[in-house]
Amino acid sequence: MILTQCAVCATDLGLTLGKKCGRCNTRYCGPECQVQHWKEGGHDTLCRQIKKAGGAEQYNANTKYTEAVAVAAEKCADDTKGQTCYICTQALHWKTKEGLVRMCACRGTAGFAHVSCLAEQAKILCDEAEENNKPKNPAWVRWHTCSLCEQKYHGVVRCALGWACWKTNVGRPEAHWARLLAMSRLGNGLSAAKHHEDALFVQEAELSMWRRLGESEEQMLDVQTNLARTYHHCGRTEEANRMLRDVYSGCLKLNGEQSRDTLAAALNYSASLDALKRYREAKSVLRKMMPVARRVLGENNDATLRLRWTYARALSKDDGATLDDLREAVTTLEDTARTAQRVFGRAHPMVVQLERSLRESRAALRAREMQTTTLMSETAPLPPSWIAGNALVTGETEEQLMARLRREAKEINAAVAREAAEAKARLRNELPGYDEPG
């Protein structure tokens, strides 16, 4: 249940409080709001229509789904122009007349589809799995993952599919596994489209329902993870961090460090530490879990790439970062961005953000190199206050700081000389008769 507020005054009713319309199940805080809605809010004309659609929850899901599909098709209009759906082979859906979407990792002419076709495909696969007692997950992932490139949909397409999943399963019994998972898909879809307040509303209702039904610890950790991420997006970062720390700890105890769930929890917790500028703690978690992710998930996995990205970001943003740290950050981001571009394509949001992080890290490295060479080339000694202040930030003694700066300046000068020599050698090879100036 996600309609947990009075339809008139928006009072929070939770999952059980208040009263419902006897015909369509629209919820109210009391008889006064119900009467007002009938007389002044238009419920007298909508009540039968809502009842015919399957009740207030189903009517709301149908309406929101239609709106989300229109938004997704409009957002993808430029990319899908002149294409056809790979499922029904039509440009416009025969029944809804909706346009096409994509927003996965497919490239070229692959992957274009109608949300309605994707939803129908997912529904058929899930029904077949349930009827034949097959594993549910391979079919269930079709509610959020492309069957061609096997990458998750993102943005408004993920949101539209979340509403599709919810409207398909909302009529099932409250404790049915498909209805419960559909609520999770809806919350994640709303978050993917940056409707974070709406996602928070759904995920808090979901957590309350799971607790009431007494579900397993593993399922509770998954629900708390989604909720914590939404807390972060809503500015409740400390609350999110505490919840993600508990989830990470719980996954380690329950599944061990090589579990996919534990690796996902490590990623979420380290990203939360990064957002709070607790970079040293983030690096500690990431140095432990990155090798595990590469071994268990592989170099091309989304979680592995995000772990490396978060690690590089923590390296470059730390006030105590050394020149070697900044170089490692740039090298890590260069490799991660190349891999992500190959796997997801240049237009994917993750690739776009990675390339921005790479530009920022390169700029930070150039600035540090310039600062170091400038400081060490001055004939006058550095001010004692500057030395003492920077030693305090980096955790070094003043002698260690000065020794490191001299070493870094020497390395930079050697690198510059090496690059100059390589450039001269190239010119001699490319330009016969080239004479070095001076």
N, C-alpha and C positions, 0 to 999 in steps of 0.2 A: 504494500500500500504506500503510495507516495502522495496521495491527497490527504494530508494530515493537518490542514488548516480549515477554519470555518470559511465557507464560500462567500460570506458577506464581510465579516470584520477581520478575517485572517488570524484569528486567535489560534494558537498552536493546540491541537487536540491529541497529539501523539497518535498511537495506533488504536486506542480504545475509547477515548473520551468523547463527549458530545452526543448528538443524535443525528439520524440520517433521514432523508426523504424516504417515505415508505415505498415509493415507486421506483426511483432511479438511484437511490443510495448517495445522493449529494449530501455532504456533511455540513453540519452547523453546530455552533457552540450551544445553542438553545432555541426554544420556540420563537423568541422574538426575531432573531435573525432569519429563521426559516419563513416566518410570515412576511417579513420585509422583502425577502428575495422573491417570494411568490407574487407579491403585489407590485413591487417597484423594480425588481431586478431582472424581470423577463423570464423567470423560471417557469411561469405558468405556460409559456409557449414552447419552452425547450424541454420540459420534463419528459414528455412522451418520446421525443426524439432521442434523448439521452437513454431512456429505458430501452428503446428499440436497438440502439447501438451496443447494448450489453451492460449498461450501468455507468455511473459517473467515472470510474477509473478507466473503463474501456473507451468511453467517449472522449475523455481527456487525452488518452494515449493516441487515438486515431487522429484527433485534431493536431496535436503536437507533431506527430509523424508527418502529416501532410505539409505542415509549415517547414519542417526540417528538410524534407526532400526538395522543396522549392528553393530553399536557401542553398543547398548543396549543388543543385543543377545550375543555378545562376553563377555560383562561384567557379564552377568548372566549365562554363560555357565557351570561353576562348580556347581552352585546351581540347575540347571535345568537338569542335566545329567540323562538320563533314564526316564524322565517324559513325559507326553503328555498334549496337550492343553485341558483345561476343556470346551472349546467352540467347537472346530472341532474334538477333540479326537486324533489328529495326533501329532507326534514329530516334523516333518518338515511341514511348510505350503505348501499346495498342489500347490499353484501358484508361490509364491515368493521364496520358499525354505528357508525362514528365520527360525532361531532357536527360542527357547522359552525365555520368560522373567518372572519376578515376581516383586520384589521390592515394595511390599505393606506390610501388617501386617499378611498375611496368613502364616500358618506354616504347617509342615508335608508335605503331598502331595497335598495340596490345593493351588489354585491360579495361577498355571502355565498357560501361554497363549502366543499366538503370538500377537505382536503389531497390525498386520493387522486384526486379529480376534477381538481384543478389539476395534479397530477403526471402523470396520464394524458394530459391535454391537451398538456402540454409535451413529453412523450415522442412523441406522434403528430406534432406539428409538427416536432420535430427529426428524426424518422425520414423524414418527407416531404422535408424540406430536403436531407438526406443522399442519399436515393435519386434525387432530381431535380437534384442538383448546384446547388442554390440557395444563396444566402448563408446562413451558419449563424447569424449573430448575431440577426436578427429572431425566429427561433424559440427560440434559446437563452435569451433574456432572460425567457422565460416561467417559467423555473425560479426567478426571484426578483422578477418585476415583474407587477403586475396588468394583465390585458388590457383592463380597462374604464377605470380612471383613469390607467393608464400610470405609476403610481408604485410604488416598491419596497415589498415587504412588509417588516415589521420585527419585532423581538422573536422570540418563540417560533414564530411562523408561518414566519418566514425560516429558522429553525433546522430545522423539520420539513421544509420544502422542500429544504433542503441535504441532509438525510439521504435524502430521496426521490430526488434527483438522483444521489447517490452509489450507492445501492442499485440504481438502474436501469443504471448504467454501470460498476460495479466489475468485472463479468465480462468486459469488453472487454480486448484486449491492452494491456499496460502502457503502450506509447507512443501509444496511440490518442488523438486530440485530445479526444474526448468524455470519456474517463476522466480525463485530466489536468485539464480544465476542471471536471469534477464534484468533484474534490478541492478545487479553489479555492472552489467554491460551498459545499461542506461547511464549510470553514474559516471563511468569512465568515458562514455561518449560525450556527455555534457562537458566534462573537464577538457577533453581533447579539442572541443570547439571554444574553449575559454569561457564557458558559462559556469564559472566556479561556484557562485552562490547557489545556483540551481543544483549543481552536482552535490554540494554540501548538504542540501536539503534531502536529496535522495539517499545519500550514503549514511547520514545519521539515522534515517528511517530504516535502512537496511541493517545497520549494526544493532539497532534496538530489536528488530525482528529476529536476527540470528541469536541474540542473547535470550530472547523469550523462548525460542525453540530449542535452546540448549545444544547448539551444534558443536562440532569438534574444535579443538584448539587450533588445528591447522587452518580451518576455514575462517576462524575468528581473526587469525593473524593476517590473512589475505584481505579481509574486509577492513581491518584497522590500517593496513598499508594504504589502501585507496583513500580512506578518510584523511589520513595524515598528509598525503600529498595535496589534497584539496585544502586542508588547513593552511599549508604553506602558501598556496596560491592566493588565499584569502587574507594573508598577512599575519596569520597566527603561527609564526615560525618557531617560537620556543615550545609551544604545545605540540607542534608537528614533530620537532626533534625528539622530544621525550617519548612520543608514541613510536617513532621509527627506531629509536634505540632499543625499546622494549621488544619490538617485532624482530629486530636483528638478533638480539639475545635469545629470544624464544625459538627462532628458526635454527640457530646454532645448536641449541640443546635438543630440539626435536628431530632435526634432519641431518646435522653435521655440516661441515663447511663445503662439501662437494655437491650439495643439493642445489638445484636451479632456484628454488625458493629462497635459500640462504643467500645465494649470489645476488638475486634481485633485491633482497633486504639490505645487503651490504651497499649496493648502489644507491638505494634510496636514503639510507642513513648517512653515507658520505656526502651525498649531494646536499642534504640538510645541514651538515656541519660546514660545508663550503659556503652555503648561503648565510650562515651565522658568522662567517670569517674565522672559524675555528680550524684553520688550515692544517696545523700540525696533527690534530686528532684525525682529520679527514685522510691525510697522507698515511697515517699509521694503519687505518682500516684498509685503504686501497692497496698498499704495498703487500699486505697479507693476502688479499682476495684476487688481485689481478692475475697472478700466475695460475690460480685455481680456475678462474673463468676461461683463460686461454686453453687450459688443458681439458676442461669439461665441456665448454660451449663452443670453442673454436674461435679463431681470429676474426671471422666475419659476422659473428653474432652481435645483435643489437646491444645486449647488456655488456658484452666485452668491450665494444667500442665506447660505450658511455662511461664505463669504469675508467678507461684510459683517458678519456676526455676530461672527466672530473679530476683525475690525478694531475694532469697537465695544468689545469686551471688552478688547482691548489698550489702547485709549485710556483707558478708565475705571480700569483697574487699575494703570497706570503711576504710580509714586510722583511722577514729575515732571509729572503731568497738570495742565494749566492749566484755568481755568474754561471757556474756549472748547473745550478737548478734551472735558471732561465734557458740555458741551451738545451737541457733535457726536455723542458716543456715544449720548446719549439720543435725539436726532433720528434717527440711523441705526437704532437698535433699534426705535423706533416704526414706522418705515417697513418694516423687514424683517419685524417681527412681523405687521403687517397683511397683507403679501404672502403670508407663509407660511401664515397662517390661511386666506386665500382659496384657496390652492392645495391645502393638505393637510388642512384642517379643524382645529378646536380641540383634538381629542383626540390628535392626532399628537404623539409624543414631542418632536420638534423644536420644535413650537409651544409646548408646555408649558415647555421649557427656555428658549426665547427670552423668554417672558413673565417667567420668573424673573429672567433677566439684565436685562430692562428695569426690573423693580422695584428690583433692586440698584443699577443705574446712576442711577435717579431719586433713590434715597436718598443715594447718594454726591454727586450734584449739590446736593441740598438742604443736606446737611451742609457742603459747601464754601461755598455761598452764605451760610449762617448764620455760618460761621467767619470768612469775609472781612468781612462787615458788622460783626461783633462786634469783630474786631481793629482795624478802621479807625475804629470809633466811640469807642474808648477815648481818654480825654484824656491819659493817661500814654503815653510813647513805648513801642514794643515793645522787649522785652529784646534786647540785641545778640546774645546766644547763640541766641535763636530765629531772628533774621534770618539769622545766619551759617549755622546748621544747614540751614534751608530753602533758602537760596541754593545750598548745596553739593548738595542733593538735586536741585534743578531745573536746575542748570548755569548759573544766572544770576549776575550780580554782585549785590551787596546793593542797589545803586541801582536796577538793573533790576527786582529782586523787589519793592521798595517801590513803584516806579512802576506795575507791573502790578497790585499789590493795590489801589492807589488807583483805578486805572482800572476794575477789576472791581467794587469797592464802588460806584463811581459808576454803573456799568451796572446793578447790582442795584437800587440805590435808584430809578433811573429806571424800571426795569421794574415795580417795586412801585407807584410812583406812577401809571404808565400803567394797570396792572391795576385800581387803586383807582378811577381816573377812569372806566374802561370799566364797572366794576361800578355806579358811581353813575348813569351814563347809562342802563344797563339798567333800574335801579330806577325812574328817572323815566319811562321808556317803559312799564314794566309796571304801575306803581302811580301812577295819576293823583293829583295833589295831594301827592306825596312831597316832604317838606322835608328837606334835609340836616341832620343833628344839629349842634348847636352854632352 
